Amino acid sequence: MITSVKGMRDLLPPDTRVWNRLEETARNVFSLYGYDEIRTPVLEPTELFVRSVGEASDIVHKEMYAFTDRGGRDVSLRPENTAGVARAYVEHQMPQAGGVKKLYYVGPQYRYERPQKGRYREFRQIGAEVLGAADPATDAELLVMLFDLFTRLGFTGLSVSLNSVGSEESRPAYVEALRAYLAAHEGTMGEDDRRRLRDNPLRVLDTKDPALAAALAGAPRVLDHLDPESKAHHEELLALLDAAGIPYRVEPRLVRGLDYYTRTVFEVTAQGLGAQDALLGGGRYDRLVSDLGGPRTPGIGFAIGEDRLVDVLPEPFRRAAIEGFAPVAVVAIDPADRAAALALAGELRSAGVAVDLDPAGKGPGHALKNAAKRGCRTAVLVGEKERQSGVVVVKDLVERSQREVPIGDLPRTLKGETP
């Protein structure tokens, strides 16, 4: 037996109903805020991620699916999608069209890391990017949109953890102050943290070492090293969140793990999720587009780990997604009734009714049992008597009751409308 590759998985019904409902909700919310969909390739030049995410990052250093293809090109399965969106933005000359671009995506990403609960080597993300807007109001509206989305999904106790990592001009002074502070702790660091200290001290703030994390309580704060423009941006964002009623807390050690972030970085959290309460992360990246060969273009975005989000979805949303898929079973009583059943199924579908047609190969009783197993809650029986009278039997497979309905009233009856 051939099985799936380690770290990859199949998504099967009825779980796929939850994924579809989640993605549909996200698409609807994004469209309400003026976002349009972008779809980029899963295979990109490796250089794209080295230049954007950072060669010293854990993603590039040890997690990418990178290889040389048959044409001798160094390529990688995308480990994240912001870089690909920025690459497409530059390649297709979108800046020349002017205006702000609001884009969202839904799709798979790939990282070679140890598979564990909620984490896979092929994982899916829902994300959005705003390119061409530098003002704090854009940051605020993005967070308002996220609260809108997660409220519709049923989450409660939402809050934003946020920080400012300053500009690329002001950050070197902070990095040196942090490096000097961390030097005293280098002897107790693990291999990964020593590498981060050497290559990019900001990454040490993301340490998984509890002892080092405790020592960081006295580390210099990036908020104390902001340039005037970044400080003003941060303060205005907080004022806008206050005005919008969005609860937040400033986390001075929050930096996120990618090299391209500038100024605002954030996570959205919810109650009831335990220690791992973050639903997503994101931030501003005002130099990424220019780093990839485009004009200086401000940007901000986020990415939601869809696999984990599905795992922690509130039960009412999950249940509604599963139970919302309930096609009507149209059952031919005898083989001679198949043509009539097929015709009726077509009429119902044209009227907007989902139909699961059963050919009644083993009789209507067997067909009704199978329909119930497939999630159908209603069945319509079609036989010679029904064809002649113009009245069909509608069975409620949950309540185990039945009634006769004129064929002309059938679409409205099945949709819960009064004939």
C-alpha positions as CSV (number, residue, x, y, z in Angstrom):
1,M,0.0,0.0,0.0
2,I,1.3,3.5,-0.9
3,T,0.7,6.0,1.8
4,S,1.1,9.8,1.9
5,V,4.5,11.4,2.4
6,K,5.4,12.1,6.0
7,G,4.1,15.5,7.1
8,M,1.5,15.6,4.3
9,R,-2.1,14.6,4.8
10,D,-5.4,14.1,3.0
11,L,-8.4,16.2,3.9
12,L,-11.6,14.1,3.7
13,P,-15.4,14.8,4.0
14,P,-17.0,15.8,6.3
15,D,-13.9,17.8,7.5
16,T,-13.6,19.4,4.1
17,R,-17.0,21.0,4.6
18,V,-15.5,22.9,7.6
19,W,-12.5,24.0,5.5
20,N,-14.8,25.2,2.7
21,R,-17.1,27.1,5.1
22,L,-14.0,28.7,6.7
23,E,-12.5,29.8,3.4
24,E,-15.9,31.0,2.1
25,T,-16.3,33.2,5.3
26,A,-12.8,34.6,4.9
27,R,-13.4,35.4,1.2
28,N,-16.7,37.1,2.0
29,V,-15.2,39.3,4.8
30,F,-12.1,40.2,2.7
31,S,-14.4,41.3,-0.2
32,L,-16.3,43.5,2.2
33,Y,-13.1,45.4,2.9
34,G,-12.1,45.8,-0.8
35,Y,-9.6,42.9,-1.1
36,D,-9.2,40.9,-4.3
37,E,-7.7,37.4,-4.7
38,I,-4.2,36.7,-5.9
39,R,-2.8,33.2,-6.7
40,T,0.9,32.7,-7.0
41,P,2.9,29.5,-7.8
42,V,3.9,27.1,-5.1
43,L,7.3,26.9,-6.7
44,E,9.5,30.0,-6.6
45,P,13.2,30.8,-7.1
46,T,15.1,30.0,-3.9
47,E,16.7,33.5,-4.1
48,L,13.3,35.1,-3.5
49,F,13.1,33.7,0.1
50,V,16.8,34.2,0.8
51,R,16.4,37.9,-0.1
52,S,13.1,38.5,1.6
53,V,12.7,36.1,4.6
54,G,16.4,36.3,5.3
55,E,19.3,33.8,4.8
56,A,19.8,33.5,8.6
57,S,16.1,32.8,9.4
58,D,15.1,29.3,10.5
59,I,12.9,29.0,7.5
60,V,15.7,29.5,5.0
61,H,18.4,28.0,7.2
62,K,16.8,24.6,7.8
63,E,13.1,24.4,6.8
64,M,12.7,25.0,3.1
65,Y,12.1,22.4,0.5
66,A,14.9,23.7,-1.8
67,F,16.3,21.8,-4.7
68,T,17.8,22.1,-8.2
69,D,15.4,21.3,-11.0
70,R,16.2,19.5,-14.2
71,G,17.0,22.9,-15.8
72,G,19.7,23.6,-13.2
73,R,17.6,26.3,-11.5
74,D,17.6,26.6,-7.7
75,V,13.9,26.5,-6.7
76,S,11.9,26.1,-3.5
77,L,8.4,25.2,-2.5
78,R,7.1,28.4,-1.0
79,P,7.4,28.4,2.9
80,E,5.3,31.5,3.1
81,N,3.4,33.7,0.6
82,T,4.1,37.3,1.3
83,A,7.4,37.2,-0.7
84,G,5.6,35.6,-3.7
85,V,2.9,38.3,-3.6
86,A,5.6,41.0,-3.5
87,R,7.4,39.3,-6.4
88,A,4.2,39.2,-8.5
89,Y,3.5,42.8,-7.6
90,V,6.9,43.8,-9.0
91,E,7.0,41.4,-12.0
92,H,3.6,42.4,-13.3
93,Q,4.3,46.2,-12.8
94,M,1.4,46.7,-10.5
95,P,3.0,49.8,-8.9
96,Q,2.8,51.5,-12.3
97,A,-1.0,51.3,-12.2
98,G,-1.0,53.5,-9.1
99,G,-3.2,53.3,-6.1
100,V,-3.3,50.9,-3.2
101,K,-3.5,47.1,-3.9
102,K,-5.5,45.0,-1.4
103,L,-4.8,41.3,-2.1
104,Y,-5.6,38.0,-0.3
105,Y,-4.7,34.4,-0.9
106,V,-5.7,30.9,0.2
107,G,-3.3,28.0,-0.4
108,P,-0.6,25.5,0.7
109,Q,2.9,26.3,1.9
110,Y,5.7,23.9,2.7
111,R,8.3,23.7,5.5
112,Y,10.5,20.8,6.4
113,E,10.0,20.6,10.2
114,R,9.1,17.9,12.6
115,P,5.4,17.0,12.1
116,Q,3.3,17.3,15.3
117,K,-0.3,18.0,16.3
118,G,-1.6,20.9,14.2
119,R,1.7,21.3,12.3
120,Y,2.5,19.7,9.0
121,R,5.1,19.9,6.3
122,E,2.4,20.9,3.8
123,F,0.2,23.4,5.6
124,R,-2.3,25.9,4.4
125,Q,-2.5,29.6,5.0
126,I,-5.2,32.3,4.6
127,G,-3.5,35.7,4.2
128,A,-3.8,39.2,3.0
129,E,-1.5,42.0,2.0
130,V,-2.0,45.8,1.5
131,L,0.6,47.3,-0.9
132,G,1.0,51.1,-1.3
133,A,-0.3,52.4,2.0
134,A,2.0,53.6,4.7
135,D,-0.4,55.3,7.1
136,P,-1.4,53.9,10.6
137,A,-5.1,53.9,9.5
138,T,-4.3,51.0,7.1
139,D,-2.8,49.0,10.0
140,A,-5.9,49.7,12.1
141,E,-8.4,48.8,9.4
142,L,-6.5,45.5,8.8
143,L,-6.9,44.6,12.5
144,V,-10.6,45.7,12.4
145,M,-11.1,43.3,9.5
146,L,-9.4,40.4,11.4
147,F,-11.7,41.0,14.4
148,D,-14.7,41.0,12.0
149,L,-13.5,37.7,10.6
150,F,-12.9,35.9,13.9
151,T,-16.1,37.2,15.4
152,R,-18.0,35.7,12.5
153,L,-16.1,32.4,13.1
154,G,-17.4,32.5,16.7
155,F,-14.2,33.3,18.6
156,T,-14.5,35.4,21.8
157,G,-12.1,37.3,24.0
158,L,-10.2,38.6,21.0
159,S,-7.2,40.9,21.6
160,V,-4.2,42.2,19.6
161,S,-0.6,41.9,20.9
162,L,1.5,44.4,19.0
163,N,4.8,46.2,18.9
164,S,6.9,48.4,16.7
165,V,10.3,47.2,15.5
166,G,11.1,50.6,14.0
167,S,12.5,51.5,10.6
168,E,15.6,50.0,8.9
169,E,17.4,53.2,9.6
170,S,16.8,53.2,13.4
171,R,17.1,49.5,14.0
172,P,20.9,49.1,13.9
173,A,21.3,51.2,17.1
174,Y,18.8,48.9,18.9
175,V,20.4,45.8,17.5
176,E,23.8,46.8,18.9
177,A,22.2,47.6,22.3
178,L,20.5,44.2,22.3
179,R,23.7,42.4,21.2
180,A,25.7,44.0,24.0
181,Y,23.0,42.9,26.6
182,L,22.9,39.3,25.2
183,A,26.6,38.9,25.1
184,A,26.6,38.3,28.9
185,H,24.2,35.3,28.3
186,E,25.9,33.8,25.3
187,G,27.6,31.1,27.4
188,T,24.3,29.6,28.4
189,M,22.6,29.8,25.0
190,G,21.9,26.8,22.9
191,E,23.2,26.4,19.4
192,D,20.2,28.0,17.6
193,D,20.2,31.0,19.9
194,R,24.0,31.5,19.5
195,R,23.5,31.4,15.7
196,R,20.7,34.0,16.0
197,L,22.8,36.2,18.2
198,R,25.5,36.1,15.6
199,D,23.3,36.6,12.5
200,N,20.4,38.6,13.8
201,P,20.0,39.3,17.5
202,L,16.4,40.3,17.1
203,R,15.6,36.6,16.6
204,V,16.8,35.8,20.1
205,L,13.7,37.5,21.4
206,D,11.8,34.6,19.9
207,T,13.8,32.0,21.9
208,K,12.1,28.8,23.1
209,D,14.6,28.5,26.0
210,P,12.6,29.3,29.2
211,A,15.8,30.5,31.1
212,L,16.9,32.8,28.3
213,A,13.3,34.1,27.9
214,A,13.3,35.0,31.6
215,A,16.7,36.8,31.2
216,L,15.2,38.8,28.4
217,A,12.9,40.6,30.8
218,G,15.7,43.1,31.4
219,A,16.7,43.5,27.8
220,P,16.6,46.8,26.0
221,R,13.2,47.6,24.5
222,V,12.9,48.4,20.8
223,L,10.2,50.9,21.7
224,D,12.8,52.9,23.5
225,H,14.9,53.1,20.3
226,L,12.3,54.2,17.8
227,D,12.9,57.0,15.3
228,P,10.4,59.9,15.6
229,E,8.4,58.8,12.6
230,S,8.0,55.2,13.8
231,K,7.1,56.4,17.3
232,A,4.4,58.7,15.8
233,H,3.1,55.8,13.6
234,H,2.9,53.5,16.6
235,E,1.1,56.0,18.8
236,E,-1.4,56.9,16.2
237,L,-2.2,53.2,15.6
238,L,-2.9,52.7,19.3
239,A,-5.2,55.8,19.3
240,L,-7.1,54.4,16.2
241,L,-7.5,51.0,17.9
242,D,-8.8,52.7,21.0
243,A,-11.3,54.6,18.8
244,A,-12.4,51.4,17.1
245,G,-12.9,49.6,20.3
246,I,-10.2,47.0,19.5
247,P,-8.6,45.6,22.7
248,Y,-4.8,45.4,22.5
249,R,-1.6,45.1,24.6
250,V,1.8,46.3,23.7
251,E,4.4,43.5,23.8
252,P,7.9,45.0,23.8
253,R,9.5,41.6,22.9
254,L,7.2,40.8,20.0
255,V,9.4,41.0,16.8
256,R,8.1,38.2,14.6
257,G,10.5,36.0,12.8
258,L,11.1,37.4,9.3
259,D,13.7,39.9,8.2
260,Y,11.4,42.1,6.1
261,Y,9.2,43.5,9.0
262,T,9.4,47.2,9.8
263,R,7.3,49.2,12.3
264,T,4.1,47.4,13.2
265,V,4.2,43.7,14.1
266,F,1.2,42.0,15.7
267,E,-0.6,38.8,16.7
268,V,-4.3,38.3,17.3
269,T,-5.2,36.1,20.2
270,A,-8.4,34.6,21.6
271,Q,-9.6,33.2,24.9
272,G,-9.9,29.6,25.7
273,L,-7.0,28.4,23.5
274,G,-4.5,27.7,26.3
275,A,-0.8,28.8,26.1
276,Q,-0.8,28.8,22.3
277,D,-3.5,31.4,22.0
278,A,-2.3,33.3,18.9
279,L,-4.5,32.8,15.9
280,L,-2.2,34.6,13.4
281,G,0.7,36.9,13.0
282,G,1.7,39.7,10.7
283,G,3.3,43.1,10.3
284,R,4.4,45.9,8.2
285,Y,7.2,45.5,5.6
286,D,8.0,48.9,4.0
287,R,11.2,47.8,2.2
288,L,10.3,44.3,0.9
289,V,9.1,45.4,-2.5
290,S,12.2,47.6,-3.1
291,D,14.5,44.7,-1.9
292,L,12.9,42.6,-4.7
293,G,13.7,45.2,-7.4
294,G,10.6,47.3,-7.3
295,P,10.0,50.9,-6.2
296,R,9.9,51.8,-2.6
297,T,6.5,50.6,-1.6
298,P,5.0,50.3,1.9
299,G,3.1,47.2,2.8
300,I,1.4,45.3,5.6
301,G,-0.1,41.9,5.8
302,F,-0.8,38.7,7.9
303,A,-1.0,35.0,7.5
304,I,-3.4,32.6,9.3
305,G,-2.3,29.0,9.8
306,E,-5.5,27.4,8.5
307,D,-4.6,23.8,9.7
308,R,-4.5,25.0,13.4
309,L,-7.4,27.4,12.9
310,V,-9.6,24.5,11.8
311,D,-8.5,22.5,14.9
312,V,-9.6,25.3,17.3
313,L,-12.7,26.6,15.5
314,P,-15.7,27.1,17.9
315,E,-18.0,24.1,17.8
316,P,-21.1,26.0,16.6
317,F,-19.3,27.1,13.4
318,R,-17.9,23.6,12.9
319,R,-21.3,21.9,13.4
320,A,-23.1,24.4,11.1
321,A,-20.5,23.7,8.4
322,I,-21.0,19.9,8.6
323,E,-24.7,20.0,9.0
324,G,-25.1,22.7,6.3
325,F,-24.2,20.1,3.7
326,A,-27.4,18.2,3.3
327,P,-28.4,17.4,-0.3
328,V,-31.8,16.0,-1.0
329,A,-31.8,12.4,-2.0
330,V,-33.9,11.7,-5.1
331,V,-34.7,8.0,-5.2
332,A,-36.1,6.0,-8.1
333,I,-38.4,3.3,-6.7
334,D,-37.9,0.9,-9.7
335,P,-35.2,0.8,-12.5
336,A,-38.0,2.0,-14.8
337,D,-38.2,5.2,-12.8
338,R,-34.6,6.3,-13.3
339,A,-35.2,8.6,-16.2
340,A,-38.0,10.4,-14.3
341,A,-35.7,10.6,-11.2
342,L,-32.9,12.0,-13.3
343,A,-35.2,14.6,-14.9
344,L,-36.6,15.7,-11.5
345,A,-33.0,16.0,-10.0
346,G,-32.1,18.3,-12.9
347,E,-35.2,20.5,-12.3
348,L,-34.4,20.7,-8.6
349,R,-30.8,21.7,-9.2
350,S,-31.9,24.4,-11.6
351,A,-34.1,25.7,-8.8
352,G,-31.1,25.8,-6.5
353,V,-31.6,22.6,-4.6
354,A,-28.6,20.3,-4.0
355,V,-29.5,16.8,-5.0
356,D,-27.8,13.4,-4.4
357,L,-29.3,11.1,-7.0
358,D,-29.5,7.4,-6.1
359,P,-30.2,4.9,-8.9
360,A,-32.0,2.5,-6.6
361,G,-30.0,-0.4,-7.8
362,K,-30.8,-2.4,-4.6
363,G,-34.3,-0.9,-4.0
364,P,-35.6,2.2,-2.3
365,G,-35.0,0.9,1.3
366,H,-31.3,0.4,0.7
367,A,-31.1,3.8,-1.1
368,L,-32.7,5.6,1.9
369,K,-30.3,4.0,4.3
370,N,-27.4,5.1,2.2
371,A,-28.8,8.6,1.8
372,A,-28.9,9.0,5.6
373,K,-25.3,7.8,5.9
374,R,-24.2,10.4,3.3
375,G,-25.8,13.2,5.3
376,C,-29.1,13.6,3.5
377,R,-31.9,14.6,5.8
378,T,-34.7,14.6,3.2
379,A,-35.5,12.1,0.4
380,V,-37.9,12.4,-2.6
381,L,-39.3,9.1,-3.9
382,V,-40.1,8.9,-7.6
383,G,-42.2,6.0,-9.0
384,E,-44.9,5.2,-11.5
385,K,-47.7,6.4,-9.2
386,E,-45.9,9.7,-8.6
387,R,-45.3,10.2,-12.3
388,Q,-49.0,9.7,-13.0
389,S,-50.4,11.8,-10.1
390,G,-47.9,14.6,-10.2
391,V,-47.4,14.2,-6.4
392,V,-44.2,12.8,-4.8
393,V,-43.5,11.4,-1.4
394,V,-41.0,13.5,0.7
395,K,-39.4,11.6,3.5
396,D,-37.8,13.2,6.6
397,L,-34.9,10.8,7.2
398,V,-34.3,12.3,10.7
399,E,-37.8,12.4,12.0
400,R,-38.8,9.3,10.1
401,S,-42.0,11.0,8.8
402,Q,-43.3,11.5,5.3
403,R,-45.8,13.7,3.3
404,E,-47.0,14.1,-0.2
405,V,-46.1,17.2,-2.1
406,P,-47.2,18.3,-5.6
407,I,-44.2,18.3,-7.9
408,G,-44.8,22.0,-8.8
409,D,-44.4,23.0,-5.1
410,L,-41.4,20.7,-4.5
411,P,-38.5,23.2,-5.0
412,R,-40.0,25.8,-2.6
413,T,-41.0,23.1,-0.1
414,L,-37.4,21.6,0.0
415,K,-36.0,25.1,0.4
416,G,-38.3,25.8,3.4
417,E,-40.4,28.3,1.5
418,T,-44.2,28.4,1.8
419,P,-45.7,27.2,-1.6
